[in-house]
């Protein structure tokens, strides 16, 4: 659930302040979860060389763009392999993030605005 994920991310980020060796990848598609993590990063002035965010390629690109504009390292990942192995994984991601499907028009508009801004 989002609440469990948020607690785990908060715990890890807060622990990052006390460690010189801990590096963190926050992989998430939930906009509110990403916002909460971002607030902790800013509040605690966490070294950006020690963390990055990641989202599945083609999902929540608007989150990736906002983070990148803020100077936060981001990565997109793309699963590969035989369809019979990849499709169940992608299906689970969509099921976990059902709200994403309703935001595709918003995301498309945000990406369009970003493209216009760049050109």
C-alpha positions as CSV (number, residue, x, y, z in Angstrom):
1,X,0.0,0.0,0.0
2,X,1.0,3.6,-0.4
3,X,1.1,4.2,3.3
4,X,3.6,1.3,3.9
5,X,5.7,2.5,1.0
6,X,5.8,6.1,2.3
7,X,6.8,4.9,5.7
8,X,9.6,2.8,4.3
9,X,10.9,5.6,2.1
10,X,10.8,8.1,5.0
11,X,12.7,5.7,7.2
12,X,15.4,5.1,4.6
13,X,15.7,8.8,3.7
14,X,16.0,9.8,7.3
15,X,18.6,7.1,7.9
16,X,20.6,8.4,4.9
17,X,21.5,11.5,7.0
18,X,23.4,9.2,9.4
19,X,25.3,7.2,6.8
20,X,28.1,8.1,4.5
21,X,27.7,4.9,2.4
22,X,23.9,4.6,1.8
23,X,22.7,5.4,-1.7
24,X,19.0,5.4,-2.4
25,X,16.8,4.8,-5.5
26,X,13.2,5.8,-4.9
27,X,11.2,3.9,-7.5
28,X,7.6,5.0,-7.5
29,X,4.8,6.1,-9.7
30,X,2.5,7.5,-7.0
31,X,2.6,11.3,-7.3
32,X,1.8,11.9,-3.6
33,X,4.6,9.4,-2.5
34,X,7.1,11.2,-4.7
35,X,6.0,14.6,-3.2
36,X,6.5,13.3,0.3
37,X,9.9,11.9,-0.5
38,X,10.9,15.2,-2.1
39,X,9.8,17.2,1.0
40,X,12.1,15.0,3.2
41,X,15.0,15.5,0.7
42,X,14.6,19.2,0.8
43,X,14.0,19.4,4.5
44,X,17.0,17.3,5.4
45,X,19.2,18.6,2.7
46,X,20.0,15.1,1.5
47,X,23.0,15.0,-0.8
48,X,21.6,14.5,-4.4
49,X,24.8,12.6,-5.3
50,X,23.5,9.8,-3.1
51,X,20.0,9.3,-4.5
52,X,17.8,9.3,-7.5
53,X,14.2,8.6,-8.5
54,X,13.1,6.1,-11.0
55,X,9.9,5.3,-12.9
56,X,8.9,2.8,-15.5
57,X,9.5,4.1,-19.1
58,X,6.2,5.5,-20.3
59,X,4.6,5.8,-16.9
60,X,4.4,9.1,-15.0
61,X,6.7,11.0,-17.2
62,X,5.2,14.2,-15.7
63,X,6.8,13.2,-12.4
64,X,10.1,12.6,-14.0
65,X,10.1,16.0,-15.8
66,X,9.3,17.9,-12.6
67,X,12.0,16.1,-10.6
68,X,14.5,16.8,-13.4
69,X,13.6,20.5,-13.5
70,X,14.3,20.6,-9.7
71,X,17.8,19.1,-10.3
72,X,16.9,15.7,-8.8
73,X,18.6,12.8,-10.6
74,X,16.0,10.6,-12.3
75,X,16.1,7.5,-14.4
76,X,13.6,5.6,-16.5
77,X,13.7,1.9,-16.7
78,X,12.4,-0.5,-19.3
79,X,11.9,-4.1,-18.6
80,X,13.0,-6.4,-21.5
81,X,12.9,-10.1,-22.2
82,X,10.4,-12.6,-23.5
83,X,6.8,-11.3,-23.7
84,X,5.6,-14.1,-21.5
85,X,7.9,-12.8,-18.7
86,X,7.6,-9.1,-19.2
87,X,3.8,-8.8,-19.6
88,X,2.9,-10.1,-16.1
89,X,5.3,-7.6,-14.6
90,X,3.9,-4.7,-16.6
91,X,0.3,-5.9,-15.7
92,X,1.2,-5.9,-12.0
93,X,2.6,-2.3,-12.3
94,X,-0.6,-1.1,-14.0
95,X,-2.8,-2.9,-11.4
96,X,-0.8,-1.3,-8.5
97,X,-1.1,2.1,-10.1
98,X,-4.6,2.2,-11.5
99,X,-4.9,5.9,-11.1
100,X,-2.2,6.4,-13.7
101,X,-4.6,5.3,-16.4
102,X,-6.9,8.2,-15.7
103,X,-4.1,10.7,-15.8
104,X,-2.8,9.9,-19.3
105,X,-4.4,13.0,-20.9
106,X,-3.0,15.2,-18.2
107,X,0.4,13.6,-18.7
108,X,0.2,14.0,-22.5
109,X,-0.6,17.7,-22.1
110,X,2.3,18.2,-19.7
111,X,4.7,16.5,-22.1
112,X,3.4,18.5,-25.0
113,X,4.0,21.7,-23.0
114,X,7.6,20.6,-22.1
115,X,8.3,19.9,-25.8
116,X,7.0,23.4,-26.7
117,X,9.2,24.9,-24.0
118,X,12.3,23.2,-25.3
119,X,11.7,24.3,-28.9
